Amino acid sequence: MTQSSVNVRTDNHTRTIGQIWLVSCLLLVATWFHVENLVTDGRVQEMAGAQRDLSNITRLTQEHTNRTLRSADQVIRFVQSRYLELGDRLNLSELTQKGVIDSEIFNQVGVIDAKGIYILANLPTTGKLDLSDREHFKVHVAADTGELFISKPVLGRASGKWSIQLTRRITRPNGEFAGVVVVSIDPGYFTRFYKELNLGPQGLAALYGLDGIARARKVGDKEEFGTNAANAKLFELMGQGTLAGSYIQRSVVDGIERMYHFRKVPQYQLAVSVGLDMKDLTATQTQAARALRQQGGVVTLLIIALAASLTRHLSQIRRNSRLRQATDLVIQDRTEQLNAILALSPDGFVTFDREHRVKYVSPAFTRMTAMADATLNGLDEQDFCARFSERCNAGSDLLDITDLRTKVAGGKADATQTLDITGDGKRVLKIGLRLSDSGSVAQVLYFRDVTHETEVDNMKSDFLSTAAHELRTPMASIFGFSEVLLHQQVDSDAQREFLGIIFKQSKLMAKILDELLDLARIESRRGKDFRYSQVCLQDLAEDLAHSFIPPEGRSALELVLPQQKVHVLADSGKLRQAVLNVVSNAYKYSPGGGPVVLEVDTSNQADPTHRICIHISDQGIGMTPEQRERVCERFYRADTSGKTSGTGLGMSIVKEIIDLHGGDLSIHSGPGTGTRVSMCLPD
């Protein structure tokens, strides 16, 4: 063996090793870029999910408060009316026994006369109680405001319990002040409800007056009444006219930083607020981020190990040709490892009363199932299950509330059922059951639409399978021809041919990775990194025509542009990338020649949609209707003969870019008649 041939083989070996480590570095960069994107997206999704959950919980507590107060107000108005009719003969104890007054909610119901003496009560009282100094009495003496007064928590002199006093003035027909009707509500009634929300050890649920004083406040297992939180941000926001919203603040009461959501209670000077401890809220995401980075570290080690193994493997081939068979097995093993690395790479609800009859159907459930609430209210659970099961697809399980209730009663943590239904299109619903100790609601069915997650999982599996296949093909060529160059003595022409193949396949794999990264960035950020500005389409077209080099023997890109400057709001770089991809395809798929024309069309500006179109036409091989339907699928190529190079990702990127610009992509083509691609953007 001559010295020159040894030097050539050494150069080939060094070049091949360099290519391996270059690819490894690119994979490492791509891996960590993807990991950090997932961490960022996870944090954003965690916070958005928490805000959504807090909003739903706050809406629920608002409705609970509103219903409780309306119920109390109804009792007050009834007693007010009966007292004006019967006077001291009104028997409140009898009304309590008949169920007109709910003693489970209201500590006590009574009447205070015009002098402030507690003269009537539904529960026995001792002695003569003078309540003329109480705020809930004095506020009605001066004038009849017509409003329900809701006091701060006080220790009731009649009931001897902490209570919130709800009062209305009694006014005789002649306008004379006759006293006050008072209903006492146990603040614990609200905190017991808040306990069911399961907000964590430092989670908060509270009912505040607009004066900043807590009527009821629950932090973890701790109940508080009368806490002053007037400096909390929610009162500042409500003072600015915001009736519902979210914010993050360190509590003015206990100093714990929480994410809050609040809502004003309609018609009452009250607001409900729910907060989650930021430490608890971010703990899960922090743990997930740590797990993702650990996985990224594992993948990094695998990539480095793979690159080192390949380096050692090629060195062994160079030193000893008798290890060819073992080398082939190692290459196959390494290829499988690479494939493995690439592979790793608002709810509806229905409530039931104590007799297990449908009491309430949420609008979200109606939208999910196209089942009108008017046809469901009052149905018992067997009839409801039968009616819902009519929506289930053939072959799917049927809804069984009894089975879910048995699981819940047995202490099973995940008492859910997943069903396929037909409503507004095909849907997959996850259904769960919660039992209630409430006097009016016995159980709640909740429905979550998991159709999108199911479809995304299926799409992800198909995409990863196709991507792995597309990357394995060029990698096999690189391994194979590298081994031939290192192991066998070949002439210079053959070397050049083999190196050309290796370079071409490496370039193809790099292009696939680049375009996959482009798609990943575009999809994960959904246009958040786009930099929009007024782009002149004539300038963009002329710059592209000047810089684009057509294939040898082909004429330059022809432009058909309006005289008056046309501007669109777009990301100049992304729009140029989309147009360039289409122009490249036009030349690639018109091997027989003919002009490629880029036209800026403003003729449809009179249309209400105000679209400006970029048309790119060629005289090439064209496409069948079936090919047109699939041309924007990832890795799809109309020419399956292999004569036309490409990754099959270019038109996928074009469609993503045009969609994120709020535009439309349309393709007109026929076999042998050429293709016209139209990208229409809002002006």
C-alpha atoms as one frame of an Amber mdcrd trajectory, in Angstrom:
protein
   0.000   0.000   0.000   1.477   3.351  -1.067   1.892   6.309   1.261  -0.510
   8.389  -0.843  -3.300   5.814  -0.535  -2.703   5.690   3.221  -2.970   9.474
   3.389  -6.189   9.413   1.327  -7.757   6.832   3.618  -6.632   8.835   6.665
  -8.221  11.991   5.239 -11.437  10.100   4.494 -11.457   8.686   8.010 -10.897
  12.128   9.575 -13.577  13.708   7.386 -16.095  10.982   8.235 -15.400  11.306
  11.975 -15.823  15.092  11.675 -19.171  14.631   9.951 -20.331  12.281  12.716
 -19.496  14.804  15.441 -21.021  17.650  13.437 -24.299  15.742  13.156 -24.073
  14.906  16.884 -23.656  18.582  17.762 -26.656  19.489  15.615 -28.721  16.801
  17.344 -27.603  18.073  20.767 -28.578  21.640  19.881 -31.936  20.473  18.521
 -32.565  18.295  21.601 -31.926  21.061  24.144 -33.767  23.644  22.085 -36.772
  21.300  22.063 -36.441  20.559  25.817 -36.359  24.251  26.745 -39.336  24.938
  24.467 -41.264  22.161  26.217 -40.315  23.604  29.637 -41.463  27.083  28.602
 -44.681  25.786  27.049 -45.331  23.651  30.129 -44.980  26.675  32.400 -47.328
  28.732  30.236 -49.873  25.897  30.044 -49.650  25.298  33.814 -50.403  28.943
  34.581 -53.160  29.099  31.959 -54.701  25.890  33.313 -54.559  27.238  36.864
 -56.269  30.468  35.793 -58.950  28.477  33.988 -59.509  26.211  37.026 -59.624
  29.176  39.403 -62.115  30.921  37.127 -64.396  27.857  37.146 -64.091  27.415
  40.933 -64.779  31.110  41.517 -67.833  30.944  39.275 -69.039  27.974  41.325
 -68.510  29.764  44.661 -70.190  32.878  43.232 -73.232  30.826  42.245 -73.269
  29.086  45.659 -73.170  32.471  47.436 -75.777  33.991  45.140 -78.203  31.125
  45.651 -77.696  31.173  49.421 -78.328  34.917  49.634 -81.359  34.731  47.343
 -82.757  31.971  49.552 -82.137  34.084  52.664 -83.666  37.158  51.007 -86.771
  35.184  50.106 -87.164  34.191  53.775 -86.656  37.822  54.851 -89.225  39.149
  52.398 -91.709  36.466  53.437 -91.279  37.258  57.142 -91.407  40.990  56.326
 -94.753  40.537  54.559 -96.224  38.227  57.205 -95.159  40.521  60.038 -96.891
  43.500  58.451 -99.989  41.296  58.156 -99.943  39.478  61.553 -97.658  41.565
  63.761 -96.653  39.877  67.029 -98.915  36.905  66.218 -96.395  35.717  63.609
 -95.075  32.290  64.699 -91.555  31.836  63.276 -91.034  28.522  65.099 -94.005
  27.068  63.253 -92.557  28.276  59.930 -89.270  26.538  60.791 -91.059  23.276
  61.602 -92.913  23.441  58.283 -89.627  23.878  56.396 -90.314  27.424  55.244
 -87.179  28.452  57.169 -84.148  26.160  56.632 -82.528  25.856  60.060 -79.534
  23.996  58.572 -78.445  27.171  56.758 -79.840  29.937  58.970 -78.740  30.099
  62.629 -81.802  32.158  63.517 -84.583  34.201  61.941 -86.226  36.989  63.846
 -87.802  40.445  64.004 -86.386  43.509  65.771 -88.994  46.138  66.579 -88.614
  49.874  65.923 -86.905  50.344  69.321 -84.280  47.724  68.622 -85.821  44.989
  70.819 -85.601  41.409  69.522 -89.268  40.493  69.783 -89.752  37.463  67.498
 -87.460  34.503  66.743 -87.764  31.005  65.340 -85.582  29.705  68.197 -86.170
  30.219  71.942 -84.524  33.328  73.457 -84.052  34.337  77.096 -84.631  37.799
  78.405 -85.162  41.039  76.596 -82.515  41.518  73.929 -81.738  45.099  72.969
 -80.081  45.140  69.508 -80.445  48.849  68.852 -76.657  49.286  68.906 -76.093
  46.680  66.197 -74.986  47.983  62.783 -77.493  45.754  61.002 -80.291  47.554
  62.915 -78.992  51.123  62.816 -78.437  51.097  59.072 -82.210  50.816  58.478
 -83.416  53.406  61.002 -82.700  56.556  59.013 -84.248  55.547  55.680 -85.447
  52.614  53.631 -82.712  51.980  51.049 -84.583  48.999  49.650 -81.356  46.940
  49.782 -80.463  43.799  51.670 -77.823  44.630  54.295 -75.129  42.000  54.901
 -73.170  42.532  58.113 -69.650  41.638  59.137 -69.455  38.398  61.185 -70.706
  39.086  64.727 -71.382  36.988  67.816 -75.165  36.739  67.935 -76.777  37.752
  71.216 -79.833  35.690  70.432 -78.188  32.591  68.939 -74.866  32.795  70.815
 -73.076  31.824  67.604 -70.889  33.618  65.120 -73.093  34.671  62.271 -73.535
  36.969  59.318 -76.628  39.115  59.795 -78.837  39.712  56.721 -81.460  42.408
  57.333 -84.193  44.356  55.610 -86.255  47.267  56.961 -89.923  46.775  57.820
 -91.854  49.819  56.614 -95.559  50.232  57.219 -97.851  51.383  54.357 -97.770
  54.928  55.772 -93.955  54.957  55.564 -93.466  54.476  59.312 -90.389  52.480
  60.419 -91.656  49.267  62.054 -88.430  47.394  62.673 -86.057  45.016  60.950
 -86.229  41.400  59.776 -82.944  39.624  60.483 -81.632  36.270  59.242 -78.442
  34.876  60.774 -76.249  32.700  58.542 -73.444  30.618  60.009 -70.151  31.675
  58.269 -69.118  28.062  58.600 -71.798  27.222  56.055 -69.592  28.905  53.468
 -66.258  27.579  54.801 -67.599  24.026  54.802 -68.409  24.463  51.138 -64.930
  25.917  50.493 -63.398  22.857  52.166 -64.815  20.687  49.375 -62.865  22.706
  46.772 -59.577  21.007  47.831 -57.300  23.989  47.150 -54.261  22.631  48.973
 -52.731  23.338  52.414 -52.313  27.065  51.713 -55.126  27.482  49.174 -57.655
  30.217  49.957 -61.366  30.630  49.383 -63.132  33.658  50.823 -66.325  35.701
  50.777 -65.515  39.411  51.209 -67.678  42.439  51.612 -66.737  45.364  49.412
 -65.588  47.006  52.651 -62.659  44.535  52.652 -63.886  42.511  55.655 -64.081
  38.721  55.179 -67.523  37.304  55.887 -65.992  33.827  55.618 -62.404  32.846
  54.826 -60.867  29.382  54.518 -57.085  28.873  54.285 -56.242  25.172  54.210
 -58.008  23.765  57.285 -58.143  27.143  59.052 -61.441  29.065  59.236 -61.406
  32.845  59.698 -64.267  35.328  60.140 -63.953  39.114  60.042 -60.404  39.253
  58.615 -59.532  42.695  57.206 -58.130  42.415  53.641 -59.083  45.892  52.417
 -55.590  46.433  50.933 -55.851  43.385  48.673 -55.541  44.095  44.966 -59.012
  42.754  44.191 -60.636  45.789  45.879 -58.429  48.116  43.851 -59.491  46.321
  40.658 -63.153  46.313  41.624 -62.891  50.006  42.421 -61.801  50.482  38.798
 -64.940  48.725  37.571 -63.488  45.217  37.091 -66.147  42.723  38.222 -64.094
  39.558  37.605 -60.423  38.902  37.002 -57.140  37.254  37.969 -53.937  38.524
  39.563 -50.911  37.320  41.522 -50.135  38.974  44.859 -48.545  38.261  48.214
 -51.411  38.141  50.709 -51.850  41.237  52.866 -53.121  38.930  55.631 -50.660
  36.011  55.834 -47.882  37.058  53.395 -48.274  33.983  51.148 -47.965  34.612
  47.418 -50.970  33.243  45.552 -52.664  33.351  42.182 -56.165  34.733  42.752
 -59.382  34.861  40.775 -62.295  36.955  41.990 -65.891  37.700  41.015 -68.365
  40.198  42.341 -71.609  38.623  43.542 -74.377  40.153  41.394 -76.857  42.440
  43.227 -74.916  42.249  46.523 -72.008  44.207  48.001 -69.927  41.048  48.113
 -67.154  39.377  46.183 -65.812  35.806  46.161 -62.094  35.143  45.841 -60.181
  31.887  45.352 -56.386  31.618  45.496 -53.750  28.919  44.978 -50.362  28.969
  46.686 -47.759  29.767  43.993 -45.372  27.276  45.588 -47.921  24.479  45.200
 -48.919  25.765  41.776 -45.385  25.765  40.373 -44.211  22.618  42.167 -45.667
  20.254  39.563 -44.307  22.281  36.658 -40.896  22.564  38.320 -40.836  18.815
  38.789 -41.889  18.307  35.162 -39.178  20.715  33.987 -36.611  18.824  36.044
 -37.797  15.546  34.522 -37.610  16.988  31.001 -34.074  18.245  31.595 -33.103
  14.876  33.049 -34.484  13.237  29.924 -32.573  15.777  27.839 -29.438  14.843
  29.769 -30.068  11.156  29.108 -30.590  11.863  25.403 -27.392  13.973  25.404
 -25.440  11.119  26.942 -26.920   8.720  24.414 -25.989  11.007  21.500 -22.452
  11.478  22.814 -22.185   7.762  23.497 -23.470   7.048  20.008 -20.991   9.455
  18.385 -18.114   8.041  20.435 -19.147   4.512  19.595 -19.323   5.337  15.895
 -15.868   6.923  16.062 -14.416   3.882  17.766 -16.302   1.598  15.419 -14.941
   3.271  12.278 -11.446   3.202  13.738 -11.765  -0.514  14.281 -12.871  -0.975
  10.668  -9.822   0.986   9.520  -7.476  -1.127  11.629  -8.906  -4.524  10.915
 -10.967  -5.486   7.870 -11.717  -8.927   9.391 -14.236  -7.292  11.758 -16.646
  -6.443   8.918 -19.480  -8.656  10.124 -19.199  -7.373  13.692 -19.083  -3.838
  12.342 -22.332  -4.366  10.424 -24.053  -5.502  13.623 -22.787  -2.480  15.537
 -23.999  -0.143  12.758 -27.414  -1.800  12.884 -27.460  -1.460  16.662 -26.442
   2.180  16.470 -29.117   2.833  13.850 -31.757   1.341  16.131 -30.508   3.536
  18.984 -30.799   6.601  16.756 -34.355   5.609  15.800 -35.178   5.160  19.491
 -33.809   8.629  20.290 -35.957  10.160  17.542 -38.992   8.278  18.853 -38.450
   9.733  22.357 -37.816  12.900  20.859 -64.438  24.025  29.287 -66.144  20.835
  30.928 -69.762  19.962  30.959 -71.681  18.726  34.038 -75.089  17.361  35.023
 -76.372  17.464  38.609 -78.882  15.105  40.229 -81.101  15.725  43.241 -81.584
  13.419  46.211 -84.031  11.303  44.196 -81.369  10.902  41.489 -83.287  13.001
  38.987 -81.601  15.441  36.638 -81.662  18.856  38.256 -79.340  20.947  36.089
 -77.600  20.541  32.724 -74.752  22.919  31.862 -74.561  24.613  28.433 -71.178
  22.990  27.798 -72.785  19.557  28.113 -75.456  20.580  25.613 -72.806  21.771
  23.158 -70.823  18.577  23.569 -73.725  16.191  23.088 -76.390  18.228  21.220
 -78.844  17.087  23.927 -81.193  19.912  24.928 -81.506  20.489  28.677 -85.286
  20.897  28.376 -85.580  17.222  27.382 -83.323  16.030  30.234 -84.499  17.963
  33.302 -86.452  15.719  35.647 -85.260  12.421  34.152 -84.132   9.797  36.649
 -80.599   8.502  36.208 -81.681   5.296  34.395 -83.624   7.274  31.800 -80.748
   9.752  31.510 -78.261   6.913  30.923 -80.535   5.446  28.283 -80.992   8.806
  26.550 -77.226   9.507  26.642 -76.382   6.012  25.418 -78.365   6.733  22.244
 -75.555   9.160  21.407 -72.819   6.561  21.848 -71.213   5.169  18.724 -71.859
   1.580  17.743 -69.467  -0.723  19.572 -68.764   1.835  22.312 -69.534   1.173
  25.982 -72.713   2.673  27.466 -72.895   5.178  30.316 -73.369   3.412  33.674
 -73.789   5.814  36.618 -74.412   2.950  39.050 -71.015   1.444  38.247 -69.297
   4.847  38.694 -71.059   5.382  42.025 -69.967   1.929  43.208 -66.355   2.789
  42.374 -66.577   6.098  44.241 -68.173   4.457  47.266 -65.415   1.832  47.182
 -62.784   4.536  47.469 -61.418   4.175  43.937 -59.419   7.295  43.050 -60.151
   7.274  39.301 -63.889   6.668  38.942 -64.180   7.710  35.295 -65.446   6.315
  31.999 -64.434   7.235  28.431 -67.085   7.054  25.672 -67.293   7.802  21.939
 -70.391   9.806  21.063 -71.938  11.570  18.094 -73.213  15.093  18.660 -71.711
  18.087  16.950 -69.363  15.745  15.080 -67.615  12.727  16.565 -66.362  13.283
  20.115 -64.523  11.331  22.791 -65.719  12.238  26.302 -64.151  11.398  29.655
 -66.923  11.109  32.251 -66.477  11.202  36.024 -68.774  11.179  39.065 -68.639
  13.135  42.311 -70.988  12.528  45.232 -72.310  15.437  47.289 -73.565  15.883
  50.833 -75.562  18.954  49.800 -79.219  18.997  50.629 -80.183  19.753  47.033
 -77.524  17.939  44.989 -76.731  14.270  45.523 -74.243  13.708  42.724 -72.569
  15.484  39.821 -71.508  14.002  36.489 -68.716  15.909  34.745 -67.775  15.544
  31.078 -64.411  16.426  29.511 -63.877  16.490  25.749 -60.646  14.569  25.086
 -61.191  14.297  21.317 -58.327  16.649  20.524 -55.897  14.849  22.839 -56.838
  11.513  21.246 -56.380  12.877  17.735 -53.087  14.545  18.672 -51.773  11.268
  20.097 -52.662   9.454  16.870 -51.139  12.197  14.700 -47.972  12.196  16.812
 -47.511   8.436  16.378 -47.929   8.668  12.595 -45.570  11.639  12.355 -42.773
  10.060  14.426 -42.988   6.839  12.429 -42.685   8.716   9.125 -39.893  10.995
  10.379 -37.849   8.051  11.658 -38.245   6.300   8.297 -37.194   9.397   6.336
 -34.062   9.910   8.490 -33.071   6.238   8.492 -32.833   6.106   4.686 -30.060
   8.750   4.242 -28.295   7.575   7.425 -28.034   4.049   6.028 -26.380   5.389
   2.874 -23.911   7.463   4.929 -22.914   4.463   7.047 -22.670   2.115   4.099
 -20.529   4.243   1.785 -18.333   5.449   4.691 -17.543   1.828   5.466 -16.668
   1.108   1.832 -14.288   4.104   1.684 -12.567   3.111   4.920 -12.396  -0.584
   4.279 -11.772  -0.978   0.566  -9.215   0.456  -1.832 -11.131   2.276  -4.572
  -9.970   4.526  -7.402 -10.340   8.316  -7.290 -13.436   8.388  -9.499 -15.214
   5.917  -7.259 -14.097   7.855  -4.173 -15.489  11.069  -5.629 -18.753   9.279
  -6.486 -19.068   7.766  -2.999 -18.180  11.064  -1.294 -20.735  12.784  -3.464
 -23.380  10.311  -2.330 -22.370  10.794   1.335 -22.452  14.579   0.930 -25.807
  14.469  -0.861 -27.375  12.207   1.805 -25.871  14.291   4.653 -27.251  17.424
   3.008 -30.663  15.725   2.637 -30.663  14.674   6.309 -29.598  18.159   7.425
 -32.376  19.644   5.283 -34.925  17.254   6.811 -33.755  18.238  10.317 -33.808
  21.955   9.445 -37.317  21.731   8.034 -38.495  19.613  10.980 -37.095  22.275
  13.330 -38.821  24.971  11.266 -42.128  23.132  11.577 -41.573  22.527  15.303
 -40.779  26.196  15.935 -43.754  27.396  13.887 -46.188  24.964  15.545 -44.931
  25.388  19.127 -44.851  29.191  19.011 -47.948  29.556  16.796 -46.642  32.784
  15.282 -45.478  34.325  18.597 -41.973  34.850  17.159 -43.280  36.427  13.931
 -42.221  40.049  13.484 -45.023  41.721  11.570 -44.496  44.846   9.495 -45.821
  46.409   6.297 -44.170  44.368   3.502 -44.134  45.647  -0.092 -44.901  42.635
  -2.285 -43.222  44.171  -5.362 -39.966  44.627  -3.427 -40.171  41.093  -2.035
 -40.822  39.584  -5.485 -38.054  41.542  -7.200 -35.545  40.676  -4.455 -36.449
  36.989  -4.689 -36.188  36.990  -8.515 -32.796  38.688  -8.281 -31.349  36.261
  -5.686 -32.940  32.993  -6.930 -30.713  30.976  -9.270 -32.845  28.810 -11.598
 -31.652  25.340 -12.681 -29.145  25.238 -15.513 -30.785  25.884 -18.875 -33.949
  27.374 -17.358 -35.180  30.941 -17.811 -35.309  33.361 -14.880 -38.420  33.817
 -12.778 -40.979  35.989 -14.588 -42.801  38.681 -12.594 -46.262  40.164 -13.215
 -46.609  43.060 -10.787 -49.099  45.942 -10.465 -47.708  49.432 -10.930 -49.016
  50.761  -7.631 -47.163  49.513  -4.541 -49.015  46.749  -2.677 -48.386  46.214
   1.038 -49.485  43.481   3.435 -48.950  43.062   7.171 -46.588  40.085   7.405
 -43.330  38.668   8.716 -41.035  39.444   5.792 -38.633  36.544   6.385 -41.327
  33.907   6.892 -43.350  35.124   3.876 -40.218  35.085   1.714 -39.485  31.520
   2.865 -42.987  30.400   1.851 -42.784  32.052  -1.599 -39.276  30.640  -2.176
 -40.451  27.092  -1.339 -43.246  27.334  -3.917 -40.935  28.838  -6.588 -38.366
  26.050  -6.013 -41.100  23.421  -6.411 -42.318  25.094  -9.608 -38.891  24.664
 -11.229 -38.359  21.209  -9.733 -41.651  19.788 -11.032 -41.426  21.316 -14.516
 -38.346  19.447 -15.808 -39.553  19.895 -19.383 -38.982  23.633 -19.146 -41.413
  26.444 -19.702 -41.740  29.728 -17.816 -42.301  30.022 -14.057 -44.414  33.113
 -13.346 -44.898  34.991 -10.054 -47.926  37.317 -10.113 -49.169  39.743  -7.447
 -52.948  39.963  -7.843 -55.062  42.733  -6.272 -58.152  42.173  -8.427 -60.215
  40.760  -5.528 -59.703  43.729  -3.169 -63.352  44.654  -3.740 -64.309  41.400
  -2.035 -65.361  41.844   1.641 -62.445  39.628   2.721 -59.934  42.081   1.139
 -57.428  39.455   0.023 -54.211  40.073  -1.905 -52.891  36.993  -3.710 -49.464
  35.801  -4.829 -49.847  33.307  -7.713 -46.961  31.076  -8.827 -47.536  29.122
 -12.063 -45.488  26.537 -13.972 -45.925  24.371 -17.088 -44.815  21.167 -15.378
 -46.077  17.657 -14.742 -49.058  18.812 -12.670 -50.966  16.737 -10.110 -54.001
  14.501  -9.877 -56.878  15.495  -7.528 -55.649  12.884  -5.036 -52.143  14.359
  -5.089 -53.520  17.888  -4.609 -55.394  16.779  -1.496 -52.212  15.389   0.091
 -49.534  17.795  -1.150 -49.372  19.663   2.211 -48.972  16.482   4.261 -45.583
  16.033   5.860 -43.138  13.883   3.886 -45.624  13.481   1.024 -44.152  13.741
  -2.480 -46.234  13.628  -5.621 -43.340  12.084  -7.580 -42.675   8.710  -5.928
 -40.195   7.574  -8.603 -37.238   9.069  -6.719 -36.135  11.086  -9.752 -37.138
  14.369  -8.093 -35.233  15.207  -4.913 -36.909  16.684  -1.853 -37.942  16.089
   1.748 -41.703  16.388   1.360 -41.818  19.097   4.043 -41.685  22.285   1.965
 -45.417  22.674   1.301 -46.194  21.772   4.945 -44.085  24.762   6.004 -45.785
  26.968   3.386 -49.257  26.071   4.694 -48.271  26.672   8.351 -46.804  30.101
   7.499 -49.809  31.207   5.401 -52.284  29.939   8.035 -50.504  31.867  10.811
 -50.746  34.999   8.657 -54.535  34.517   8.534 -54.331  33.672   4.821 -55.491
  30.911   2.485 -53.481  28.472   0.364 -55.095  27.017  -2.774 -53.701  24.819
  -5.556 -55.055  24.431  -9.099 -53.479  21.642 -11.124 -54.099  18.739 -13.467
 -51.911  15.927 -14.821 -49.619  17.348 -17.540 -51.196  20.843 -17.408 -48.903
  22.506 -14.868 -49.664  23.888 -11.422 -50.837  27.255 -10.046 -50.292  27.860
  -6.314 -52.147  30.839  -4.795 -51.207  32.366  -1.413 -53.864  34.925  -0.430
 -53.257  37.272   2.517 -55.426  39.908   4.207 -54.416  43.430   3.165
